[in-house]
Amino acid sequence: MEFRYIGRSGLRVSVICLGTMTFGSTTPKEEAFKILDAAYDAGVNFIDTAELYPVPPDEKWAGRTEEIVGEWLKSKPRDSIILATKVAGAASGWFVPPIRHGLTAMDRFHIKRAVEGSLKRLGTDYIDLYQMHWPDTVVPIEETMGAFDELVREGKVRYVGTSNDTAYGLTKANMVARYEKLARFESIQNNFSILNPRFFDELETLCRREQVSLLPYSPIAGGILSGKYNQPFVPEDARFSLYLKHPSKRVREHAKRFYNDKTLAMTEEVLQIAKEAGIHPVTLAVAWSKQFDFVASTIIGARKLEQLEASLAAADVKLDREIMKKIAALQQKYCYPMG
């Protein structure tokens, strides 16, 4: 397993990170433990979760994922794991999280309440990487960064990062941190895949120049790049099969962003590239996302143990220039199929 540092931090992580967002909803605890054990045995030392998980977000199970990870963590030496979690973003934007009665904000009060809850559920006295799940457009970033800095000084958090953020948001936050002498964001966790290369537009340059690491999530585009949605009969228990029937309009619209005519058409051609190269399409997709020097670790996920092997295999795969050129050509042909 290859290891890389996150940003300018002392966090040395495996190039594959295990995401846990289904643990407690579509993945029961027993299966989650099997997935965690398999990833750990394969050399994965980096685990990512969030106070909001599992998905789809629901008040009845929010926080359950952290509880599962925390229970599993008791069986391993704590210092052998780089543990990341997230504080839910503001309720003033695109989504109202079903925690703290839907009144979340990136202010000092909510950040402090959130970290105490996560520490308790995870059964640990520190978090290696604490991330803002998405930005707050109302609370001044000075207050947000100040609160994060206090957690670092208190020893509850080692480093901080952001997620679902923009080039402006990351730049503004880290400029505030620089001039106020606060802990800065060492990482940004954004959606990044063959089907969604928007990170290249602005954030690639910013991360390279400022030594901030991308932690890509959804490298197989929520399962689309596995090819299972291109089959004549799509599994009824597949993620987007379930999401398209969900009572929440937001969840249904989220599914359509990933699962549409353009993404399926582009995936069909990606599947052909994988076939010609003799690589499993999931392995190809994950390997592509970790290929870039601004990436520290790619976040994979699995609802079932059997889904894990192909993603883990990407740790030892480096795509050659010809394959990368073919994928780049497809990204020109199907410009932003996820919108």
SESEFI-687140 format. One record per residue (C-alpha): residue number from 0; residue in one letter; x, y, z. Coordinates in Angstrom, 1 decimal, decimal comma. Layout:
REM residues N
<timi k="NUM" r="A" c1="X" c2="Y" c3="Z"/>
...
END
This chain:
REM residues 339
<timi k="0" r="M" c1="0,0" c2="0,0" c3="0,0"/>
<timi k="1" r="E" c1="1,3" c2="3,4" c3="-0,9"/>
<timi k="2" r="F" c1="1,1" c2="6,2" c3="1,6"/>
<timi k="3" r="R" c1="0,9" c2="10,0" c3="1,1"/>
<timi k="4" r="Y" c1="0,8" c2="13,1" c3="3,3"/>
<timi k="5" r="I" c1="-2,4" c2="15,2" c3="3,5"/>
<timi k="6" r="G" c1="-1,5" c2="18,8" c3="2,7"/>
<timi k="7" r="R" c1="1,3" c2="20,1" c3="5,0"/>
<timi k="8" r="S" c1="0,1" c2="18,0" c3="7,8"/>
<timi k="9" r="G" c1="1,7" c2="15,1" c3="9,6"/>
<timi k="10" r="L" c1="-1,1" c2="12,8" c3="8,5"/>
<timi k="11" r="R" c1="0,4" c2="9,9" c3="6,5"/>
<timi k="12" r="V" c1="-2,5" c2="8,1" c3="4,9"/>
<timi k="13" r="S" c1="-3,0" c2="5,1" c3="2,6"/>
<timi k="14" r="V" c1="-3,9" c2="6,1" c3="-1,0"/>
<timi k="15" r="I" c1="-7,2" c2="4,3" c3="-0,4"/>
<timi k="16" r="C" c1="-9,5" c2="5,6" c3="2,3"/>
<timi k="17" r="L" c1="-12,6" c2="3,7" c3="3,4"/>
<timi k="18" r="G" c1="-15,8" c2="5,7" c3="3,3"/>
<timi k="19" r="T" c1="-18,5" c2="4,5" c3="5,7"/>
<timi k="20" r="M" c1="-21,7" c2="6,5" c3="4,7"/>
<timi k="21" r="T" c1="-23,9" c2="3,4" c3="4,3"/>
<timi k="22" r="F" c1="-23,0" c2="1,8" c3="7,6"/>
<timi k="23" r="G" c1="-26,2" c2="1,7" c3="9,7"/>
<timi k="24" r="S" c1="-28,7" c2="2,0" c3="6,9"/>
<timi k="25" r="T" c1="-28,2" c2="-0,2" c3="3,8"/>
<timi k="26" r="T" c1="-25,2" c2="-1,8" c3="5,4"/>
<timi k="27" r="P" c1="-25,9" c2="-3,6" c3="8,8"/>
<timi k="28" r="K" c1="-23,3" c2="-3,5" c3="11,6"/>
<timi k="29" r="E" c1="-22,1" c2="-7,1" c3="11,1"/>
<timi k="30" r="E" c1="-21,4" c2="-6,4" c3="7,4"/>
<timi k="31" r="A" c1="-19,8" c2="-3,1" c3="8,2"/>
<timi k="32" r="F" c1="-17,3" c2="-4,8" c3="10,6"/>
<timi k="33" r="K" c1="-16,4" c2="-7,3" c3="7,8"/>
<timi k="34" r="I" c1="-15,7" c2="-4,4" c3="5,4"/>
<timi k="35" r="L" c1="-13,7" c2="-2,5" c3="8,0"/>
<timi k="36" r="D" c1="-11,6" c2="-5,6" c3="8,8"/>
<timi k="37" r="A" c1="-10,9" c2="-6,4" c3="5,2"/>
<timi k="38" r="A" c1="-9,8" c2="-2,8" c3="4,4"/>
<timi k="39" r="Y" c1="-7,6" c2="-2,7" c3="7,5"/>
<timi k="40" r="D" c1="-6,0" c2="-6,1" c3="6,7"/>
<timi k="41" r="A" c1="-5,3" c2="-4,8" c3="3,1"/>
<timi k="42" r="G" c1="-3,3" c2="-1,9" c3="4,5"/>
<timi k="43" r="V" c1="-5,9" c2="0,9" c3="4,6"/>
<timi k="44" r="N" c1="-5,2" c2="3,1" c3="7,6"/>
<timi k="45" r="F" c1="-7,6" c2="6,0" c3="6,7"/>
<timi k="46" r="I" c1="-11,3" c2="5,9" c3="7,6"/>
<timi k="47" r="D" c1="-13,8" c2="8,7" c3="6,8"/>
<timi k="48" r="T" c1="-17,2" c2="9,2" c3="8,4"/>
<timi k="49" r="A" c1="-19,5" c2="12,1" c3="9,4"/>
<timi k="50" r="E" c1="-22,0" c2="13,0" c3="12,2"/>
<timi k="51" r="L" c1="-24,7" c2="13,0" c3="9,6"/>
<timi k="52" r="Y" c1="-24,2" c2="9,5" c3="8,3"/>
<timi k="53" r="P" c1="-25,6" c2="7,1" c3="7,3"/>
<timi k="54" r="V" c1="-27,3" c2="8,1" c3="4,0"/>
<timi k="55" r="P" c1="-29,8" c2="8,9" c3="2,9"/>
<timi k="56" r="P" c1="-29,9" c2="11,4" c3="5,8"/>
<timi k="57" r="D" c1="-32,6" c2="10,6" c3="8,2"/>
<timi k="58" r="E" c1="-33,3" c2="11,7" c3="11,8"/>
<timi k="59" r="K" c1="-33,9" c2="8,1" c3="12,8"/>
<timi k="60" r="W" c1="-30,4" c2="6,9" c3="12,2"/>
<timi k="61" r="A" c1="-28,1" c2="10,1" c3="12,1"/>
<timi k="62" r="G" c1="-25,0" c2="9,3" c3="14,1"/>
<timi k="63" r="R" c1="-25,3" c2="5,6" c3="13,8"/>
<timi k="64" r="T" c1="-22,3" c2="5,3" c3="11,4"/>
<timi k="65" r="E" c1="-20,0" c2="6,9" c3="13,9"/>
<timi k="66" r="E" c1="-21,2" c2="4,5" c3="16,6"/>
<timi k="67" r="I" c1="-20,5" c2="1,5" c3="14,4"/>
<timi k="68" r="V" c1="-17,0" c2="2,8" c3="13,5"/>
<timi k="69" r="G" c1="-16,4" c2="3,6" c3="17,2"/>
<timi k="70" r="E" c1="-17,4" c2="0,1" c3="18,2"/>
<timi k="71" r="W" c1="-15,1" c2="-1,4" c3="15,6"/>
<timi k="72" r="L" c1="-12,2" c2="0,9" c3="16,5"/>
<timi k="73" r="K" c1="-12,0" c2="-0,7" c3="20,0"/>
<timi k="74" r="S" c1="-10,6" c2="-3,8" c3="18,4"/>
<timi k="75" r="K" c1="-7,6" c2="-1,9" c3="16,8"/>
<timi k="76" r="P" c1="-4,7" c2="0,2" c3="18,1"/>
<timi k="77" r="R" c1="-6,1" c2="3,7" c3="18,0"/>
<timi k="78" r="D" c1="-2,8" c2="5,2" c3="16,7"/>
<timi k="79" r="S" c1="-2,8" c2="2,8" c3="13,7"/>
<timi k="80" r="I" c1="-5,9" c2="4,6" c3="12,3"/>
<timi k="81" r="I" c1="-6,2" c2="8,0" c3="10,7"/>
<timi k="82" r="L" c1="-9,8" c2="8,8" c3="11,6"/>
<timi k="83" r="A" c1="-11,7" c2="11,6" c3="9,7"/>
<timi k="84" r="T" c1="-15,2" c2="12,8" c3="10,4"/>
<timi k="85" r="K" c1="-17,3" c2="15,9" c3="9,6"/>
<timi k="86" r="V" c1="-19,5" c2="18,5" c3="11,2"/>
<timi k="87" r="A" c1="-22,7" c2="19,0" c3="9,2"/>
<timi k="88" r="G" c1="-22,9" c2="22,2" c3="7,2"/>
<timi k="89" r="A" c1="-25,3" c2="25,0" c3="7,6"/>
<timi k="90" r="A" c1="-29,0" c2="24,6" c3="7,3"/>
<timi k="91" r="S" c1="-29,3" c2="27,8" c3="5,3"/>
<timi k="92" r="G" c1="-28,4" c2="26,3" c3="2,0"/>
<timi k="93" r="W" c1="-29,4" c2="23,4" c3="-0,3"/>
<timi k="94" r="F" c1="-30,2" c2="21,0" c3="2,5"/>
<timi k="95" r="V" c1="-31,4" c2="21,0" c3="6,1"/>
<timi k="96" r="P" c1="-29,7" c2="18,2" c3="8,0"/>
<timi k="97" r="P" c1="-31,8" c2="16,1" c3="10,3"/>
<timi k="98" r="I" c1="-29,7" c2="16,8" c3="13,4"/>
<timi k="99" r="R" c1="-29,8" c2="19,5" c3="16,1"/>
<timi k="100" r="H" c1="-33,4" c2="20,1" c3="15,0"/>
<timi k="101" r="G" c1="-32,3" c2="21,4" c3="11,6"/>
<timi k="102" r="L" c1="-30,7" c2="24,5" c3="12,9"/>
<timi k="103" r="T" c1="-27,1" c2="23,7" c3="12,1"/>
<timi k="104" r="A" c1="-24,6" c2="26,5" c3="11,3"/>
<timi k="105" r="M" c1="-20,8" c2="26,7" c3="11,1"/>
<timi k="106" r="D" c1="-20,6" c2="28,8" c3="14,2"/>
<timi k="107" r="R" c1="-18,7" c2="28,2" c3="17,4"/>
<timi k="108" r="F" c1="-21,7" c2="26,7" c3="19,2"/>
<timi k="109" r="H" c1="-22,5" c2="24,1" c3="16,6"/>
<timi k="110" r="I" c1="-18,9" c2="23,1" c3="15,9"/>
<timi k="111" r="K" c1="-18,3" c2="22,5" c3="19,6"/>
<timi k="112" r="R" c1="-21,5" c2="20,6" c3="20,1"/>
<timi k="113" r="A" c1="-20,8" c2="18,5" c3="17,0"/>
<timi k="114" r="V" c1="-17,3" c2="17,5" c3="17,9"/>
<timi k="115" r="E" c1="-18,3" c2="16,4" c3="21,4"/>
<timi k="116" r="G" c1="-21,0" c2="14,2" c3="19,9"/>
<timi k="117" r="S" c1="-18,6" c2="12,7" c3="17,4"/>
<timi k="118" r="L" c1="-15,9" c2="12,0" c3="20,0"/>
<timi k="119" r="K" c1="-18,5" c2="10,2" c3="22,2"/>
<timi k="120" r="R" c1="-19,9" c2="8,1" c3="19,4"/>
<timi k="121" r="L" c1="-16,5" c2="7,2" c3="18,1"/>
<timi k="122" r="G" c1="-15,2" c2="6,4" c3="21,5"/>
<timi k="123" r="T" c1="-12,0" c2="8,3" c3="21,1"/>
<timi k="124" r="D" c1="-10,5" c2="11,4" c3="22,7"/>
<timi k="125" r="Y" c1="-9,2" c2="12,9" c3="19,4"/>
<timi k="126" r="I" c1="-10,1" c2="13,1" c3="15,7"/>
<timi k="127" r="D" c1="-7,2" c2="13,1" c3="13,2"/>
<timi k="128" r="L" c1="-9,0" c2="15,1" c3="10,5"/>
<timi k="129" r="Y" c1="-12,1" c2="17,2" c3="11,3"/>
<timi k="130" r="Q" c1="-13,9" c2="18,5" c3="8,2"/>
<timi k="131" r="M" c1="-16,6" c2="21,0" c3="7,4"/>
<timi k="132" r="H" c1="-19,2" c2="18,9" c3="5,5"/>
<timi k="133" r="W" c1="-20,2" c2="21,9" c3="3,4"/>
<timi k="134" r="P" c1="-19,8" c2="25,7" c3="3,7"/>
<timi k="135" r="D" c1="-21,9" c2="28,3" c3="5,5"/>
<timi k="136" r="T" c1="-22,9" c2="31,3" c3="3,5"/>
<timi k="137" r="V" c1="-24,1" c2="33,3" c3="6,5"/>
<timi k="138" r="V" c1="-21,7" c2="32,8" c3="9,4"/>
<timi k="139" r="P" c1="-18,4" c2="34,7" c3="8,8"/>
<timi k="140" r="I" c1="-15,6" c2="32,3" c3="8,0"/>
<timi k="141" r="E" c1="-13,5" c2="34,0" c3="10,7"/>
<timi k="142" r="E" c1="-15,8" c2="32,5" c3="13,4"/>
<timi k="143" r="T" c1="-15,7" c2="29,1" c3="11,7"/>
<timi k="144" r="M" c1="-11,9" c2="29,0" c3="11,4"/>
<timi k="145" r="G" c1="-11,5" c2="30,3" c3="15,0"/>
<timi k="146" r="A" c1="-13,7" c2="27,5" c3="16,4"/>
<timi k="147" r="F" c1="-11,7" c2="24,9" c3="14,4"/>
<timi k="148" r="D" c1="-8,5" c2="26,4" c3="15,7"/>
<timi k="149" r="E" c1="-9,7" c2="26,1" c3="19,3"/>
<timi k="150" r="L" c1="-10,3" c2="22,4" c3="18,8"/>
<timi k="151" r="V" c1="-6,8" c2="21,9" c3="17,5"/>
<timi k="152" r="R" c1="-5,3" c2="23,8" c3="20,5"/>
<timi k="153" r="E" c1="-7,4" c2="21,7" c3="22,9"/>
<timi k="154" r="G" c1="-6,1" c2="18,5" c3="21,3"/>
<timi k="155" r="K" c1="-9,5" c2="17,2" c3="20,3"/>
<timi k="156" r="V" c1="-8,6" c2="17,6" c3="16,7"/>
<timi k="157" r="R" c1="-5,2" c2="17,2" c3="15,0"/>
<timi k="158" r="Y" c1="-6,0" c2="18,9" c3="11,6"/>
<timi k="159" r="V" c1="-9,0" c2="20,4" c3="9,8"/>
<timi k="160" r="G" c1="-10,3" c2="20,3" c3="6,3"/>
<timi k="161" r="T" c1="-13,3" c2="21,3" c3="4,2"/>
<timi k="162" r="S" c1="-15,7" c2="19,5" c3="1,9"/>
<timi k="163" r="N" c1="-18,0" c2="20,3" c3="-1,0"/>
<timi k="164" r="D" c1="-16,3" c2="23,6" c3="-1,2"/>
<timi k="165" r="T" c1="-15,4" c2="26,1" c3="-3,9"/>
<timi k="166" r="A" c1="-12,1" c2="27,6" c3="-5,0"/>
<timi k="167" r="Y" c1="-13,3" c2="30,9" c3="-3,4"/>
<timi k="168" r="G" c1="-14,3" c2="29,2" c3="-0,2"/>
<timi k="169" r="L" c1="-11,1" c2="27,3" c3="0,3"/>
<timi k="170" r="T" c1="-9,0" c2="30,4" c3="-0,6"/>
<timi k="171" r="K" c1="-10,9" c2="32,7" c3="1,7"/>
<timi k="172" r="A" c1="-10,8" c2="30,3" c3="4,6"/>
<timi k="173" r="N" c1="-7,0" c2="29,7" c3="4,4"/>
<timi k="174" r="M" c1="-6,3" c2="33,4" c3="3,9"/>
<timi k="175" r="V" c1="-8,2" c2="34,1" c3="7,1"/>
<timi k="176" r="A" c1="-6,2" c2="31,3" c3="8,8"/>
<timi k="177" r="R" c1="-3,0" c2="32,7" c3="7,6"/>
<timi k="178" r="Y" c1="-3,5" c2="36,3" c3="8,7"/>
<timi k="179" r="E" c1="-5,2" c2="35,4" c3="12,0"/>
<timi k="180" r="K" c1="-2,6" c2="32,6" c3="12,7"/>
<timi k="181" r="L" c1="-5,2" c2="29,9" c3="12,9"/>
<timi k="182" r="A" c1="-5,2" c2="26,2" c3="11,8"/>
<timi k="183" r="R" c1="-5,8" c2="26,1" c3="8,1"/>
<timi k="184" r="F" c1="-7,7" c2="23,6" c3="5,9"/>
<timi k="185" r="E" c1="-5,2" c2="20,9" c3="4,9"/>
<timi k="186" r="S" c1="-7,7" c2="19,1" c3="2,7"/>
<timi k="187" r="I" c1="-10,8" c2="19,4" c3="0,6"/>
<timi k="188" r="Q" c1="-13,1" c2="16,5" c3="0,1"/>
<timi k="189" r="N" c1="-15,1" c2="17,0" c3="-3,2"/>
<timi k="190" r="N" c1="-16,8" c2="14,8" c3="-5,7"/>
<timi k="191" r="F" c1="-14,3" c2="13,8" c3="-8,3"/>
<timi k="192" r="S" c1="-14,5" c2="11,0" c3="-10,9"/>
<timi k="193" r="I" c1="-14,2" c2="10,2" c3="-14,6"/>
<timi k="194" r="L" c1="-17,8" c2="11,4" c3="-14,9"/>
<timi k="195" r="N" c1="-17,3" c2="14,5" c3="-12,8"/>
<timi k="196" r="P" c1="-13,9" c2="16,2" c3="-13,5"/>
<timi k="197" r="R" c1="-15,0" c2="19,7" c3="-12,5"/>
<timi k="198" r="F" c1="-12,2" c2="19,8" c3="-9,9"/>
<timi k="199" r="F" c1="-9,8" c2="20,5" c3="-12,8"/>
<timi k="200" r="D" c1="-11,5" c2="23,9" c3="-13,6"/>
<timi k="201" r="E" c1="-10,1" c2="25,9" c3="-10,7"/>
<timi k="202" r="L" c1="-9,4" c2="23,8" c3="-7,6"/>
<timi k="203" r="E" c1="-6,6" c2="21,7" c3="-9,2"/>
<timi k="204" r="T" c1="-4,4" c2="24,8" c3="-9,5"/>
<timi k="205" r="L" c1="-5,3" c2="26,1" c3="-6,1"/>
<timi k="206" r="C" c1="-4,5" c2="22,8" c3="-4,4"/>
<timi k="207" r="R" c1="-1,2" c2="22,4" c3="-6,2"/>
<timi k="208" r="R" c1="0,0" c2="26,0" c3="-5,4"/>
<timi k="209" r="E" c1="-1,2" c2="26,0" c3="-1,8"/>
<timi k="210" r="Q" c1="-0,3" c2="22,3" c3="-1,0"/>
<timi k="211" r="V" c1="-3,9" c2="21,4" c3="0,0"/>
<timi k="212" r="S" c1="-4,8" c2="17,8" c3="-0,7"/>
<timi k="213" r="L" c1="-7,9" c2="16,6" c3="-2,5"/>
<timi k="214" r="L" c1="-9,7" c2="13,6" c3="-0,9"/>
<timi k="215" r="P" c1="-12,0" c2="12,5" c3="-3,8"/>
<timi k="216" r="Y" c1="-15,3" c2="10,9" c3="-2,9"/>
<timi k="217" r="S" c1="-17,5" c2="8,9" c3="-5,2"/>
<timi k="218" r="P" c1="-14,7" c2="7,9" c3="-7,6"/>
<timi k="219" r="I" c1="-17,1" c2="5,4" c3="-9,2"/>
<timi k="220" r="A" c1="-19,8" c2="8,0" c3="-9,4"/>
<timi k="221" r="G" c1="-22,1" c2="6,3" c3="-6,8"/>
<timi k="222" r="G" c1="-21,7" c2="3,0" c3="-8,6"/>
<timi k="223" r="I" c1="-22,5" c2="4,2" c3="-12,1"/>
<timi k="224" r="L" c1="-19,0" c2="3,4" c3="-13,4"/>
<timi k="225" r="S" c1="-19,3" c2="-0,2" c3="-12,2"/>
<timi k="226" r="G" c1="-21,5" c2="-0,7" c3="-15,2"/>
<timi k="227" r="K" c1="-24,4" c2="-2,2" c3="-13,2"/>
<timi k="228" r="Y" c1="-26,8" c2="0,5" c3="-14,4"/>
<timi k="229" r="N" c1="-25,9" c2="-0,3" c3="-18,0"/>
<timi k="230" r="Q" c1="-27,2" c2="-3,8" c3="-17,7"/>
<timi k="231" r="P" c1="-30,7" c2="-4,8" c3="-19,0"/>
<timi k="232" r="F" c1="-31,9" c2="-5,4" c3="-15,5"/>
<timi k="233" r="V" c1="-30,6" c2="-3,0" c3="-12,9"/>
<timi k="234" r="P" c1="-30,5" c2="-4,4" c3="-9,4"/>
<timi k="235" r="E" c1="-33,5" c2="-3,3" c3="-7,4"/>
<timi k="236" r="D" c1="-31,4" c2="-2,8" c3="-4,3"/>
<timi k="237" r="A" c1="-28,8" c2="-0,6" c3="-6,1"/>
<timi k="238" r="R" c1="-28,3" c2="2,8" c3="-4,6"/>
<timi k="239" r="F" c1="-30,0" c2="4,9" c3="-7,2"/>
<timi k="240" r="S" c1="-32,8" c2="2,3" c3="-7,8"/>
<timi k="241" r="L" c1="-33,7" c2="3,0" c3="-4,1"/>
<timi k="242" r="Y" c1="-33,0" c2="6,8" c3="-4,3"/>
<timi k="243" r="L" c1="-35,3" c2="7,2" c3="-7,3"/>
<timi k="244" r="K" c1="-38,2" c2="5,8" c3="-5,2"/>
<timi k="245" r="H" c1="-37,3" c2="7,9" c3="-2,1"/>
<timi k="246" r="P" c1="-40,1" c2="10,2" c3="-0,8"/>
<timi k="247" r="S" c1="-37,7" c2="13,2" c3="-0,7"/>
<timi k="248" r="K" c1="-37,5" c2="15,2" c3="-3,9"/>
<timi k="249" r="R" c1="-34,0" c2="16,2" c3="-3,0"/>
<timi k="250" r="V" c1="-32,8" c2="12,6" c3="-2,9"/>
<timi k="251" r="R" c1="-34,6" c2="11,8" c3="-6,2"/>
<timi k="252" r="E" c1="-32,9" c2="14,8" c3="-7,9"/>
<timi k="253" r="H" c1="-29,6" c2="13,8" c3="-6,5"/>
<timi k="254" r="A" c1="-30,0" c2="10,4" c3="-8,1"/>
<timi k="255" r="K" c1="-30,8" c2="11,9" c3="-11,5"/>
<timi k="256" r="R" c1="-27,6" c2="13,9" c3="-11,4"/>
<timi k="257" r="F" c1="-25,6" c2="10,6" c3="-11,4"/>
<timi k="258" r="Y" c1="-28,1" c2="8,3" c3="-13,2"/>
<timi k="259" r="N" c1="-29,0" c2="9,9" c3="-16,6"/>
<timi k="260" r="D" c1="-28,7" c2="9,3" c3="-20,3"/>
<timi k="261" r="K" c1="-25,3" c2="11,1" c3="-20,6"/>
<timi k="262" r="T" c1="-23,6" c2="9,4" c3="-17,7"/>
<timi k="263" r="L" c1="-24,8" c2="6,0" c3="-18,9"/>
<timi k="264" r="A" c1="-23,6" c2="6,7" c3="-22,5"/>
<timi k="265" r="M" c1="-20,2" c2="7,8" c3="-21,3"/>
<timi k="266" r="T" c1="-20,0" c2="4,9" c3="-18,9"/>
<timi k="267" r="E" c1="-20,6" c2="2,5" c3="-21,8"/>
<timi k="268" r="E" c1="-17,4" c2="3,8" c3="-23,4"/>
<timi k="269" r="V" c1="-15,4" c2="3,7" c3="-20,2"/>
<timi k="270" r="L" c1="-16,4" c2="0,1" c3="-19,8"/>
<timi k="271" r="Q" c1="-15,0" c2="-0,6" c3="-23,2"/>
<timi k="272" r="I" c1="-11,7" c2="1,0" c3="-22,2"/>
<timi k="273" r="A" c1="-11,6" c2="-1,1" c3="-19,1"/>
<timi k="274" r="K" c1="-12,3" c2="-4,3" c3="-21,1"/>
<timi k="275" r="E" c1="-9,6" c2="-3,5" c3="-23,6"/>
<timi k="276" r="A" c1="-7,1" c2="-2,9" c3="-20,8"/>
<timi k="277" r="G" c1="-8,1" c2="-6,0" c3="-18,9"/>
<timi k="278" r="I" c1="-9,0" c2="-4,0" c3="-15,8"/>
<timi k="279" r="H" c1="-12,2" c2="-4,2" c3="-13,8"/>
<timi k="280" r="P" c1="-14,2" c2="-1,0" c3="-14,4"/>
<timi k="281" r="V" c1="-14,3" c2="-0,2" c3="-10,7"/>
<timi k="282" r="T" c1="-10,6" c2="-0,7" c3="-10,4"/>
<timi k="283" r="L" c1="-10,1" c2="1,6" c3="-13,4"/>
<timi k="284" r="A" c1="-12,3" c2="4,3" c3="-12,0"/>
<timi k="285" r="V" c1="-10,7" c2="4,3" c3="-8,6"/>
<timi k="286" r="A" c1="-7,2" c2="4,2" c3="-10,1"/>
<timi k="287" r="W" c1="-7,9" c2="7,2" c3="-12,3"/>
<timi k="288" r="S" c1="-9,0" c2="9,3" c3="-9,3"/>
<timi k="289" r="K" c1="-5,8" c2="8,6" c3="-7,3"/>
<timi k="290" r="Q" c1="-3,5" c2="9,2" c3="-10,3"/>
<timi k="291" r="F" c1="-3,0" c2="12,9" c3="-9,7"/>
<timi k="292" r="D" c1="-0,4" c2="14,6" c3="-7,5"/>
<timi k="293" r="F" c1="-2,9" c2="16,8" c3="-5,7"/>
<timi k="294" r="V" c1="-4,8" c2="13,7" c3="-4,5"/>
<timi k="295" r="A" c1="-3,7" c2="12,3" c3="-1,1"/>
<timi k="296" r="S" c1="-6,2" c2="9,5" c3="-0,8"/>
<timi k="297" r="T" c1="-9,3" c2="8,4" c3="-2,7"/>
<timi k="298" r="I" c1="-12,4" c2="7,5" c3="-0,7"/>
<timi k="299" r="I" c1="-14,0" c2="4,2" c3="-1,7"/>
<timi k="300" r="G" c1="-17,2" c2="2,7" c3="-0,3"/>
<timi k="301" r="A" c1="-19,0" c2="-0,6" c3="-0,2"/>
<timi k="302" r="R" c1="-22,4" c2="-1,7" c3="0,9"/>
<timi k="303" r="K" c1="-21,4" c2="-5,3" c3="0,9"/>
<timi k="304" r="L" c1="-18,0" c2="-7,0" c3="1,4"/>
<timi k="305" r="E" c1="-18,0" c2="-8,5" c3="-2,1"/>
<timi k="306" r="Q" c1="-18,0" c2="-5,0" c3="-3,5"/>
<timi k="307" r="L" c1="-14,7" c2="-4,0" c3="-1,8"/>
<timi k="308" r="E" c1="-12,2" c2="-6,1" c3="-3,7"/>
<timi k="309" r="A" c1="-12,2" c2="-4,3" c3="-7,0"/>
<timi k="310" r="S" c1="-11,8" c2="-0,9" c3="-5,3"/>
<timi k="311" r="L" c1="-9,0" c2="-2,1" c3="-3,1"/>
<timi k="312" r="A" c1="-7,2" c2="-3,5" c3="-6,1"/>
<timi k="313" r="A" c1="-6,7" c2="0,1" c3="-7,4"/>
<timi k="314" r="A" c1="-4,1" c2="0,7" c3="-4,7"/>
<timi k="315" r="D" c1="-1,6" c2="-1,2" c3="-6,9"/>
<timi k="316" r="V" c1="-2,7" c2="0,1" c3="-10,3"/>
<timi k="317" r="K" c1="-1,2" c2="3,0" c3="-12,2"/>
<timi k="318" r="L" c1="-2,9" c2="3,7" c3="-15,5"/>
<timi k="319" r="D" c1="-0,7" c2="4,3" c3="-18,5"/>
<timi k="320" r="R" c1="-0,6" c2="7,4" c3="-20,6"/>
<timi k="321" r="E" c1="-2,7" c2="5,9" c3="-23,4"/>
<timi k="322" r="I" c1="-5,6" c2="5,0" c3="-21,1"/>
<timi k="323" r="M" c1="-5,5" c2="8,5" c3="-19,5"/>
<timi k="324" r="K" c1="-5,6" c2="10,0" c3="-23,0"/>
<timi k="325" r="K" c1="-8,6" c2="7,9" c3="-23,9"/>
<timi k="326" r="I" c1="-10,4" c2="9,0" c3="-20,8"/>
<timi k="327" r="A" c1="-9,5" c2="12,6" c3="-21,3"/>
<timi k="328" r="A" c1="-11,0" c2="12,4" c3="-24,8"/>
<timi k="329" r="L" c1="-14,2" c2="11,0" c3="-23,5"/>
<timi k="330" r="Q" c1="-14,4" c2="13,9" c3="-21,0"/>
<timi k="331" r="Q" c1="-14,2" c2="16,3" c3="-24,0"/>
<timi k="332" r="K" c1="-16,9" c2="14,3" c3="-25,9"/>
<timi k="333" r="Y" c1="-19,3" c2="14,1" c3="-22,9"/>
<timi k="334" r="C" c1="-18,8" c2="17,5" c3="-21,3"/>
<timi k="335" r="Y" c1="-20,0" c2="17,4" c3="-17,7"/>
<timi k="336" r="P" c1="-22,5" c2="14,6" c3="-17,9"/>
<timi k="337" r="M" c1="-23,4" c2="15,1" c3="-14,2"/>
<timi k="338" r="G" c1="-24,2" c2="18,8" c3="-14,9"/>
END
